[in-house]
Amino acid sequence: MSNIIVVFPKRENAVNIRNSLVRAGIEVSAVCLTGAKALQYADNWSDGIVVCGYRFQDMQYIDLRESLPDAFDMLLVASADKWMDDGLPDGVVGLPIPIKVYDLVNTVEMIQQTQSRKRRKRRETIRKRDDSQRKIIDQAKALLIERNNMSEEEAHRYLQKSSMESGTSMLETAQMVLTIMNE
């Protein structure tokens, strides 16, 4: 499932949102009061959802959205008049206050399902690599096997883990390994 970060300037609001989600069976990964802290958490995960208010102690939601990795979506919980006129940027879903727990939970579940579909689609794309892409990945594995005394399975796992941690595709990670190790 997605990592959920709850960000509100008032601790009690953040805790109430977290508690509502947890009671509904949705795991919340982090709760914080500032956009900077939310970005720190987001850097540790490949994707997720930020449930937040309009303004934090250090920035507004739009600044946070622009700084978040693309694989993160945002659920903005704020007065509709703050965002209805201008609309919301890509990757942001709005939920007007006052909110109902039912609406909050359903919206988060909807975003999670969308992210799950995106992950599946990315995996299918990865499976459809052409021969030149497979060759680059195999070359990187061979180099890791030779220089680091890894098994083929360990080299493959290393490339997978590195690509997930860096937020790049396995092909890009293989290209980086080849570039760095051939210098």
N, CA, C and O of each residue as an XYZ file, in Angstrom:
732
protein
N       0.822     -1.196      0.000
C       0.000      0.000      0.000
C       0.864      1.257      0.000
O       2.083      1.187      0.152
N       0.234      2.375     -0.168
C       0.927      3.661     -0.229
C       1.329      4.134      1.152
O       0.657      3.857      2.146
N       2.435      4.852      1.194
C       2.844      5.518      2.427
C       2.029      6.786      2.556
O       1.950      7.573      1.612
N       1.427      6.993      3.703
C       0.583      8.172      3.914
C       1.253      9.094      4.913
O       1.622      8.687      6.015
N       1.404     10.348      4.504
C       1.971     11.382      5.360
C       0.873     12.396      5.627
O       0.284     12.936      4.690
N       0.592     12.658      6.896
C      -0.424     13.638      7.278
C       0.306     14.903      7.730
O       1.141     14.858      8.633
N      -0.021     16.047      7.083
C       0.659     17.306      7.381
C      -0.373     18.400      7.640
O      -1.124     18.782      6.743
N      -0.401     18.893      8.859
C      -1.266     20.023      9.227
C      -0.495     20.899     10.202
O       0.299     20.390     10.993
N      -0.715     22.206     10.157
C       0.041     23.093     11.053
C      -0.330     22.914     12.532
O       0.477     23.204     13.415
N      -1.538     22.442     12.797
C      -1.953     22.201     14.180
C      -1.881     20.703     14.456
O      -2.481     19.892     13.750
N      -1.142     20.362     15.487
C      -0.938     18.954     15.826
C      -2.261     18.220     16.034
O      -2.414     17.084     15.583
N      -3.223     18.860     16.715
C      -4.484     18.171     16.993
C      -5.230     17.819     15.710
O      -5.853     16.760     15.636
N      -5.178     18.692     14.692
C      -5.818     18.378     13.405
C      -5.137     17.184     12.736
O      -5.800     16.284     12.220
N      -3.801     17.193     12.754
C      -3.046     16.096     12.141
C      -3.352     14.779     12.840
O      -3.554     13.755     12.187
N      -3.385     14.805     14.156
C      -3.654     13.588     14.923
C      -5.084     13.096     14.692
O      -5.314     11.892     14.582
N      -6.040     14.019     14.618
C      -7.437     13.625     14.357
C      -7.582     12.951     12.993
O      -8.275     11.942     12.870
N      -6.935     13.503     11.978
C      -6.978     12.910     10.638
C      -6.331     11.531     10.671
O      -6.882     10.565     10.144
N      -5.155     11.446     11.294
C      -4.476     10.155     11.392
C      -5.362      9.129     12.094
O      -5.517      8.007     11.612
N      -5.938      9.509     13.227
C      -6.779      8.586     13.982
C      -7.980      8.115     13.164
O      -8.356      6.945     13.224
N      -8.577      9.026     12.404
C      -9.721      8.649     11.565
C      -9.314      7.626     10.515
O     -10.046      6.670     10.261
N      -8.160      7.819      9.911
C      -7.684      6.880      8.893
C      -7.321      5.533      9.513
O      -7.648      4.482      8.963
N      -6.647      5.571     10.653
C      -6.239      4.328     11.318
C      -7.461      3.520     11.753
O      -7.482      2.298     11.606
N      -8.470      4.192     12.283
C      -9.707      3.500     12.681
C     -10.374      2.819     11.490
O     -11.054      1.805     11.647
N     -10.176      3.379     10.303
C     -10.770      2.801      9.094
C      -9.880      1.707      8.493
O     -10.201      1.142      7.448
N      -8.776      1.419      9.155
C      -7.897      0.358      8.678
C      -6.843      0.816      7.684
O      -6.237     -0.011      7.002
N      -6.616      2.117      7.593
C      -5.612      2.655      6.676
C      -4.385      3.028      7.496
O      -4.471      3.807      8.445
N      -3.246      2.465      7.120
C      -2.008      2.716      7.854
C      -1.447      4.090      7.489
O      -1.344      4.435      6.312
N      -1.090      4.862      8.499
C      -0.475      6.173      8.305
C       0.998      6.046      8.661
O       1.340      5.614      9.762
N       1.868      6.420      7.734
C       3.306      6.252      7.923
C       3.942      7.366      8.735
O       4.904      7.125      9.464
N       3.415      8.601      8.620
C       4.037      9.728      9.318
C       3.023     10.842      9.537
O       2.084     11.015      8.760
N       3.237     11.596     10.618
C       2.440     12.779     10.932
C       3.431     13.900     11.221
O       4.373     13.713     11.991
N       3.221     15.074     10.604
C       4.137     16.188     10.855
C       3.415     17.529     10.720
O       2.263     17.590     10.291
N       4.111     18.593     11.093
C       3.516     19.928     11.126
C       4.053     20.857     10.031
O       3.480     21.919      9.785
N       5.146     20.464      9.378
C       5.763     21.338      8.378
C       5.929     20.622      7.042
O       6.009     19.395      6.975
N       5.977     21.415      5.995
C       6.201     20.872      4.665
C       7.593     20.275      4.534
O       7.776     19.263      3.858
N       8.580     20.903      5.181
C       9.956     20.404      5.110
C      10.059     18.997      5.687
O      10.738     18.139      5.124
N       9.398     18.765      6.788
C       9.425     17.438      7.404
C       8.712     16.423      6.504
O       9.161     15.283      6.383
N       7.615     16.825      5.880
C       6.908     15.940      4.952
C       7.819     15.555      3.787
O       7.814     14.404      3.350
N       8.595     16.507      3.285
C       9.527     16.218      2.196
C      10.617     15.249      2.638
O      11.045     14.393      1.863
N      11.065     15.384      3.886
C      12.050     14.433      4.414
C      11.490     13.020      4.399
O      12.161     12.084      3.967
N      10.261     12.869      4.869
C       9.637     11.553      4.857
C       9.469     11.050      3.426
O       9.756      9.887      3.142
N       9.012     11.905      2.531
C       8.758     11.506      1.142
C      10.037     11.025      0.454
O       9.984     10.148     -0.408
N      11.177     11.591      0.830
C      12.438     11.167      0.229
C      12.784      9.719      0.550
O      13.579      9.096     -0.154
N      12.190      9.186      1.607
C      12.478      7.805      2.015
C      11.630      6.771      1.286
O      11.915      5.577      1.373
N      10.597      7.203      0.570
C       9.665      6.270     -0.052
C       9.536      6.544     -1.538
O       9.737      7.668     -1.999
N       9.196      5.494     -2.284
C       9.081      5.642     -3.741
C       7.771      6.292     -4.160
O       7.711      6.946     -5.201
N       6.713      6.118     -3.359
C       5.437      6.761     -3.674
C       4.622      6.892     -2.404
O       4.994      6.369     -1.353
N       3.504      7.599     -2.512
C       2.658      7.764     -1.336
C       1.616      8.841     -1.531
O       1.408      9.359     -2.629
N       0.964      9.160     -0.417
C      -0.091     10.172     -0.411
C       0.194     11.136      0.727
O       0.486     10.726      1.850
N       0.106     12.417      0.421
C       0.216     13.448      1.453
C      -1.185     13.995      1.688
O      -1.805     14.550      0.782
N      -1.681     13.832      2.917
C      -2.974     14.390      3.315
C      -2.638     15.658      4.083
O      -1.959     15.607      5.109
N      -3.114     16.804      3.585
C      -2.646     18.048      4.188
C      -3.681     19.160      4.140
O      -4.708     19.061      3.467
N      -3.377     20.216      4.874
C      -4.163     21.433      4.842
C      -3.604     22.387      3.799
O      -2.704     22.036      3.037
N      -4.145     23.586      3.775
C      -3.783     24.577      2.760
C      -2.429     25.217      3.035
O      -1.644     25.444      2.115
N      -2.161     25.504      4.300
C      -0.947     26.220      4.676
C      -0.308     25.536      5.876
O      -1.001     25.071      6.782
N       1.034     25.478      5.873
C       1.788     24.929      6.996
C       2.615     26.044      7.608
O       2.505     27.201      7.203
N       3.438     25.699      8.579
C       4.280     26.702      9.234
C       5.320     27.279      8.287
O       5.743     28.423      8.454
N       5.742     26.491      7.281
C       6.852     26.924      6.440
C       6.526     27.085      4.952
O       7.359     27.591      4.200
N       5.347     26.672      4.516
C       4.992     26.794      3.098
C       3.510     26.517      2.895
O       2.802     26.142      3.829
N       3.050     26.707      1.660
C       1.677     26.365      1.314
C       1.666     25.013      0.592
O       2.706     24.501      0.176
N       0.469     24.456      0.457
C       0.348     23.132     -0.156
C       0.936     23.099     -1.556
O       1.524     22.091     -1.949
N       0.792     24.178     -2.319
C       1.266     24.211     -3.701
C       2.790     24.090     -3.760
O       3.334     23.458     -4.665
N       3.479     24.707     -2.782
C       4.937     24.603     -2.717
C       5.355     23.166     -2.398
O       6.315     22.644     -2.965
N       4.623     22.546     -1.491
C       4.906     21.155     -1.147
C       4.669     20.256     -2.356
O       5.487     19.382     -2.644
N       3.560     20.460     -3.067
C       3.238     19.638     -4.240
C       4.359     19.723     -5.272
O       4.755     18.711     -5.850
N       4.865     20.927     -5.498
C       5.923     21.117     -6.497
C       7.227     20.441     -6.096
O       8.025     20.069     -6.956
N       7.445     20.280     -4.800
C       8.685     19.687     -4.306
C       8.600     18.176     -4.122
O       9.628     17.507     -4.009
N       7.395     17.639     -4.091
C       7.220     16.203     -3.895
C       7.615     15.430     -5.153
O       7.481     15.945     -6.263
N       8.098     14.200     -4.987
C       8.339     13.352     -6.164
C       7.022     13.128     -6.919
O       5.946     13.163     -6.322
N       7.113     12.901     -8.212
C       5.920     12.735     -9.050
C       5.044     11.564     -8.629
O       3.836     11.580     -8.865
N       5.636     10.552     -8.010
C       4.866      9.367     -7.624
C       4.013      9.607     -6.376
O       3.281      8.716     -5.944
N       4.105     10.797     -5.802
C       3.272     11.142     -4.644
C       2.045     11.906     -5.113
O       2.124     12.767     -5.989
N       0.908     11.573     -4.512
C      -0.324     12.318     -4.741
C      -0.642     13.084     -3.472
O      -0.110     12.790     -2.402
N      -1.512     14.065     -3.605
C      -1.847     14.910     -2.467
C      -3.352     15.000     -2.312
O      -4.083     15.148     -3.292
N      -3.810     14.907     -1.066
C      -5.210     15.141     -0.729
C      -5.250     16.416      0.096
O      -4.818     16.439      1.249
N      -5.773     17.469     -0.505
C      -5.863     18.770      0.149
C      -7.188     18.870      0.892
O      -8.258     18.785      0.290
N      -7.105     19.050      2.208
C      -8.290     19.214      3.044
C      -8.321     20.687      3.444
O      -7.572     21.121      4.320
N      -9.203     21.451      2.788
C      -9.242     22.890      3.027
C     -10.584     23.458      2.586
O     -11.357     22.800      1.889
N     -10.837     24.653      2.993
C     -12.043     25.357      2.591
C     -12.089     25.433      1.059
O     -11.096     25.792      0.426
N     -13.219     25.102      0.477
C     -13.340     25.045     -0.986
C     -13.046     26.386     -1.647
O     -12.548     26.415     -2.773
N     -13.339     27.487     -0.981
C     -13.100     28.794     -1.596
C     -11.608     29.077     -1.782
O     -11.252     29.972     -2.548
N     -10.735     28.344     -1.106
C      -9.286     28.545     -1.255
C      -8.765     27.944     -2.551
O      -7.752     28.403     -3.078
N      -9.450     26.906     -3.081
C      -8.920     26.240     -4.259
C      -9.913     26.043     -5.394
O      -9.505     25.655     -6.489
N     -11.177     26.287     -5.183
C     -12.173     26.053     -6.236
C     -12.010     27.011     -7.420
O     -12.176     26.594     -8.567
N     -11.694     28.265     -7.172
C     -11.603     29.250     -8.250
C     -10.467     28.941     -9.225
O     -10.657     28.962    -10.441
N      -9.285     28.655     -8.676
C      -8.107     28.426     -9.516
C      -7.975     26.976     -9.960
O      -7.194     26.675    -10.863
N      -8.716     26.089     -9.348
C      -8.559     24.669     -9.638
C      -7.343     24.119     -8.916
O      -6.606     24.857     -8.263
N      -7.146     22.837     -9.039
C      -6.034     22.180     -8.359
C      -5.024     21.678     -9.372
O      -5.400     21.263    -10.468
N      -3.748     21.711     -9.022
C      -2.728     21.198     -9.942
C      -2.811     19.678    -10.075
O      -3.495     19.016     -9.295
N      -2.116     19.138    -11.062
C      -2.074     17.687    -11.249
C      -1.545     17.021     -9.988
O      -0.647     17.541     -9.326
N      -2.107     15.877     -9.667
C      -1.648     15.129     -8.502
C      -2.257     15.591     -7.195
O      -1.865     15.116     -6.129
N      -3.230     16.530     -7.258
C      -3.874     17.029     -6.036
C      -5.381     16.809     -6.150
O      -6.010     17.179     -7.141
N      -5.941     16.196     -5.105
C      -7.385     16.006     -4.997
C      -7.849     16.869     -3.841
O      -7.220     16.880     -2.782
N      -8.944     17.590     -4.031
C      -9.450     18.469     -2.978
C     -10.620     17.862     -2.227
O     -11.467     17.191     -2.816
N     -10.662     18.100     -0.936
C     -11.758     17.662     -0.086
C     -12.144     18.867      0.777
O     -11.377     19.271      1.651
N     -13.335     19.446      0.535
C     -13.706     20.663      1.272
C     -14.035     20.380      2.738
O     -14.573     19.330      3.087
N     -13.689     21.360      3.585
C     -14.044     21.231      5.008
C     -15.384     21.892      5.232
O     -15.733     22.803      4.481
N     -16.143     21.488      6.209
C     -15.865     20.404      7.146
C     -15.957     19.063      6.438
O     -16.785     18.871      5.547
N     -15.093     18.135      6.846
C     -15.071     16.830      6.180
C     -15.805     15.784      7.008
O     -15.918     15.875      8.230
N     -16.288     14.807      6.294
C     -16.881     13.639      6.933
C     -15.847     12.526      6.854
O     -15.154     12.387      5.846
N     -15.745     11.744      7.902
C     -14.768     10.660      7.941
C     -14.974      9.733      6.738
O     -14.009      9.275      6.126
N     -16.229      9.466      6.410
C     -16.561      8.603      5.284
C     -15.928      9.136      3.994
O     -15.343      8.371      3.228
N     -16.046     10.445      3.756
C     -15.481     11.051      2.547
C     -13.956     10.980      2.554
O     -13.333     10.695      1.531
N     -13.365     11.242      3.715
C     -11.911     11.192      3.853
C     -11.393      9.792      3.520
O     -10.482      9.635      2.707
N     -11.974      8.793      4.146
C     -11.534      7.411      3.951
C     -11.734      6.981      2.495
O     -10.829      6.396      1.900
N     -12.890      7.257      1.919
C     -13.153      6.865      0.529
C     -12.201      7.548     -0.445
O     -11.750      6.935     -1.413
N     -11.899      8.807     -0.190
C     -10.993      9.533     -1.087
C      -9.580      8.965     -0.998
O      -8.922      8.783     -2.022
N      -9.115      8.687      0.204
C      -7.777      8.094      0.362
C      -7.730      6.722     -0.314
O      -6.762      6.402     -1.002
N      -8.766      5.922     -0.120
C      -8.802      4.600     -0.772
C      -8.816      4.729     -2.289
O      -8.182      3.932     -2.980
N      -9.529      5.718     -2.818
C      -9.558      5.948     -4.257
C      -8.155      6.298     -4.773
O      -7.724      5.781     -5.804
N      -7.452      7.167     -4.062
C      -6.097      7.551     -4.472
C      -5.169      6.335     -4.404
O      -4.327      6.145     -5.281
N      -5.324      5.512     -3.360
C      -4.502      4.309     -3.239
C      -4.744      3.361     -4.413
O      -3.798      2.784     -4.950
N      -5.996      3.201     -4.809
C      -6.304      2.325     -5.942
C      -5.689      2.857     -7.230
O      -5.172      2.088     -8.040
N      -5.745      4.161     -7.417
C      -5.145      4.777     -8.599
C      -3.641      4.544     -8.610
O      -3.068      4.210     -9.648
N      -2.999      4.720     -7.454
C      -1.556      4.489     -7.384
C      -1.213      3.027     -7.639
O      -0.206      2.720     -8.276
N      -2.048      2.138     -7.143
C      -1.831      0.708     -7.361
C      -1.900      0.382     -8.856
O      -1.091     -0.395     -9.364
N      -2.868      0.978     -9.555
C      -2.971      0.774    -11.012
C      -1.736      1.317    -11.724
O      -1.231      0.694    -12.658
N      -1.255      2.469    -11.287
C      -0.051      3.050    -11.893
C       1.159      2.146    -11.682
O       1.958      1.948    -12.597
N       1.293      1.590    -10.460
C       2.409      0.683    -10.177
C       2.342     -0.550    -11.069
O       3.357     -0.987    -11.612
N       1.129     -1.117    -11.221
C       0.956     -2.285    -12.085
C       1.346     -1.962    -13.526
O       2.005     -2.754    -14.199
N       0.932     -0.797    -13.979
C       1.236     -0.376    -15.346
C       2.745     -0.223    -15.544
O       3.289     -0.615    -16.577
N       3.419      0.358    -14.530
C       4.875      0.502    -14.614
C       5.551     -0.865    -14.668
O       6.493     -1.061    -15.437
N       5.076     -1.812    -13.857
C       5.653     -3.161    -13.855
C       5.462     -3.827    -15.213
O       6.367     -4.504    -15.703
N       4.295     -3.640    -15.826
C       4.050     -4.223    -17.142
C       4.980     -3.618    -18.181
O       5.473     -4.322    -19.063
N       5.220     -2.328    -18.082
C       6.137     -1.659    -19.004
C       7.539     -2.221    -18.835
O       8.256     -2.437    -19.813
N       7.922     -2.457    -17.586
C       9.249     -3.001    -17.315
C       9.389     -4.391    -17.927
O      10.444     -4.728    -18.463
N       8.352     -5.186    -17.851
C       8.396     -6.537    -18.409
C       8.560     -6.523    -19.921
O       9.027     -7.505    -20.498
N       8.189     -5.434    -20.568
C       8.217     -5.353    -22.026
C       9.514     -4.711    -22.526
O       9.498     -3.996    -23.528
N      10.621     -4.955    -21.852
C      11.898     -4.381    -22.280
C      12.324     -4.994    -23.616
O      12.100     -6.175    -23.880
N      12.934     -4.170    -24.434
C      13.449     -4.723    -25.684
C      14.839     -5.318    -25.451
O      15.392     -5.219    -24.355
N      15.391     -5.934    -26.490
C      16.669     -6.641    -26.355
C      17.816     -5.714    -25.960
O      18.677     -6.105    -25.172
N      17.843     -4.501    -26.490
C      18.945     -3.583    -26.161
C      18.895     -3.183    -24.680
O      19.932     -3.039    -24.033
N      17.681     -3.005    -24.156
C      17.553     -2.659    -22.740
C      17.964     -3.838    -21.864
O      18.658     -3.653    -20.864
N      17.545     -5.038    -22.226
C      17.928     -6.238    -21.461
C      19.440     -6.416    -21.481
O      20.041     -6.825    -20.487
N      20.049     -6.105    -22.626
C      21.491     -6.256    -22.768
C      22.232     -5.318    -21.807
O      23.227     -5.717    -21.202
N      21.761     -4.088    -21.664
C      22.388     -3.125    -20.748
C      22.275     -3.614    -19.304
O      23.239     -3.541    -18.542
N      21.100     -4.110    -18.935
C      20.895     -4.624    -17.574
C      21.785     -5.845    -17.343
O      22.380     -5.984    -16.274
N      21.878     -6.723    -18.331
C      22.728     -7.906    -18.199
C      24.202     -7.520    -18.085
O      24.951     -8.157    -17.344
N      24.627     -6.480    -18.812
C      26.014     -6.013    -18.724
C      26.303     -5.469    -17.319
O      27.362     -5.732    -16.750
N      25.353     -4.712    -16.771
C      25.539     -4.171    -15.426
C      25.609     -5.311    -14.404
O      26.437     -5.282    -13.494
N      24.747     -6.306    -14.556
C      24.785     -7.467    -13.652
C      26.128     -8.179    -13.762
O      26.729     -8.536    -12.749
N      26.606     -8.388    -15.010
C      27.885     -9.074    -15.221
C      29.029     -8.308    -14.560
O      29.927     -8.907    -13.968
N      28.991     -7.000    -14.664
C      30.023     -6.168    -14.041
C      29.970     -6.280    -12.518
O      31.007     -6.380    -11.862
N      28.760     -6.263    -11.959
C      28.610     -6.420    -10.507
C      29.082     -7.806    -10.056
O      29.725     -7.939     -9.015
N      28.763     -8.816    -10.832
C      29.185    -10.184    -10.512
C      30.716    -10.278    -10.511
O      31.318    -10.855     -9.606
N      31.322     -9.698    -11.543
C      32.775     -9.767    -11.703
C      33.508     -8.960    -10.629
O      34.426     -9.468     -9.985
N      33.102     -7.709    -10.442
C      33.858     -6.811     -9.552
C      33.504     -6.963     -8.075
O      34.346     -6.725     -7.210
N      32.270     -7.356     -7.781
C      31.831     -7.419     -6.382
C      31.589     -8.843     -5.894
O      31.072     -9.052     -4.797
N      31.964     -9.814     -6.709
C      31.794    -11.223     -6.343
C      30.361    -11.541     -5.909
O      30.144    -12.227     -4.910
N      29.394    -11.038     -6.664
C      27.978    -11.292     -6.378
C      27.489    -12.450     -7.238
O      28.055    -12.748     -8.290
N      26.443    -13.084     -6.773
C      25.762    -14.058     -7.623
C      24.870    -13.276     -8.594
O      24.679    -12.071     -8.432
N      24.326    -13.967     -9.606
C      23.449    -13.286    -10.562
C      22.207    -12.747     -9.854
O      21.734    -11.649    -10.151
N      21.692    -13.529     -8.922
C      20.503    -13.116     -8.165
C      20.804    -11.900     -7.287
O      19.984    -10.986     -7.191
N      21.976    -11.884     -6.645
C      22.359    -10.739     -5.801
C      22.531     -9.478     -6.644
O      22.119     -8.394     -6.231
N      23.128     -9.613     -7.803
C      23.319     -8.460     -8.697
C      21.968     -7.914     -9.154
O      21.763     -6.701     -9.194
N      21.052     -8.814     -9.498
C      19.715     -8.390     -9.922
C      19.005     -7.658     -8.775
O      18.425     -6.591     -8.973
N      19.061     -8.248     -7.573
C      18.424     -7.626     -6.411
C      19.045     -6.258     -6.108
O      18.342     -5.313     -5.747
N      20.374     -6.166     -6.259
C      21.059     -4.894     -6.022
C      20.545     -3.818     -6.980
O      20.267     -2.693     -6.566
N      20.420     -4.169     -8.253
C      19.909     -3.208     -9.239
C      18.469     -2.809     -8.924
O      18.110     -1.635     -9.006
N      17.647     -3.800     -8.563
C      16.249     -3.506     -8.210
C      16.163     -2.561     -7.022
O      15.460     -1.552     -7.067
N      16.885     -2.896     -5.961
C      16.839     -2.107     -4.725
C      17.359     -0.690     -4.974
O      16.770      0.288     -4.513
N      18.458     -0.593     -5.700
C      19.027      0.728     -5.999
C      18.072      1.574     -6.828
O      17.953      2.780     -6.608
N      17.397      0.949     -7.773
C      16.464      1.715     -8.612
C      15.260      2.175     -7.803
O      14.767      3.285     -8.003
N      14.782      1.331     -6.890
C      13.642      1.733     -6.053
C      14.041      2.870     -5.108
O      13.282      3.821     -4.924
N      15.223      2.772     -4.517
C      15.668      3.796     -3.567
C      15.923      5.134     -4.252
O      15.677      6.191     -3.670
N      16.414      5.088     -5.484
C      16.723      6.338     -6.182
C      15.553      6.868     -7.000
O      15.598      7.989     -7.506
N      14.497      6.049     -7.127
C      13.331      6.486     -7.883
C      13.561      6.476     -9.384
O      12.888      7.190    -10.128
N      14.512      5.668     -9.824
C      14.785      5.560    -11.259
C      14.392      4.167    -11.735
O      14.138      3.269    -10.933
N      14.347      4.007    -13.038
C      14.025      2.678    -13.584
C      15.250      1.784    -13.442
O      16.365      2.260    -13.225
N      15.023      0.493    -13.567
C      16.136     -0.454    -13.461
C      17.120     -0.233    -14.613
O      18.326     -0.410    -14.439
N      16.618      0.146    -15.770
C      17.489      0.426    -16.908
C      18.405      1.610    -16.606
O      19.608      1.548    -16.859
N      17.835      2.687    -16.064
C      18.650      3.864    -15.717
C      19.697      3.523    -14.665
O      20.834      3.989    -14.737
N      19.308      2.705    -13.683
C      20.247      2.295    -12.640
C      21.370      1.459    -13.247
O      22.535      1.636    -12.892
N      21.032      0.557    -14.152
C      22.052     -0.260    -14.824
C      23.014      0.626    -15.610
O      24.223      0.398    -15.601
N      22.479      1.628    -16.285
C      23.331      2.555    -17.035
C      24.268      3.318    -16.101
O      25.435      3.537    -16.426
N      23.748      3.724    -14.934
C      24.599      4.426    -13.961
C      25.708      3.509    -13.449
O      26.856      3.932    -13.319
N      25.364      2.258    -13.162
C      26.369      1.293    -12.683
C      27.458      1.126    -13.735
O      28.645      1.146    -13.412
N      27.057      0.963    -14.991
C      28.048      0.806    -16.063
C      28.940      2.041    -16.190
O      30.153      1.922    -16.362
N      28.346      3.204    -16.105
C      29.112      4.448    -16.232
C      30.101      4.599    -15.079
O      31.273      4.906    -15.295
N      29.627      4.383    -13.865
C      30.468      4.583    -12.684
C      31.566      3.535    -12.600
O      32.718      3.867    -12.322
N      31.226      2.285    -12.834
C      32.212      1.203    -12.665
C      33.190      1.099    -13.835
O      34.243      0.477    -13.692
N      32.876      1.683    -14.972
C      33.783      1.629    -16.116
C      34.742      2.804    -16.156
O      35.615      2.869    -17.020
N      34.579      3.742    -15.211
C      35.484      4.910    -15.199
C      36.821      4.551    -14.609
O      37.705      5.403    -14.518
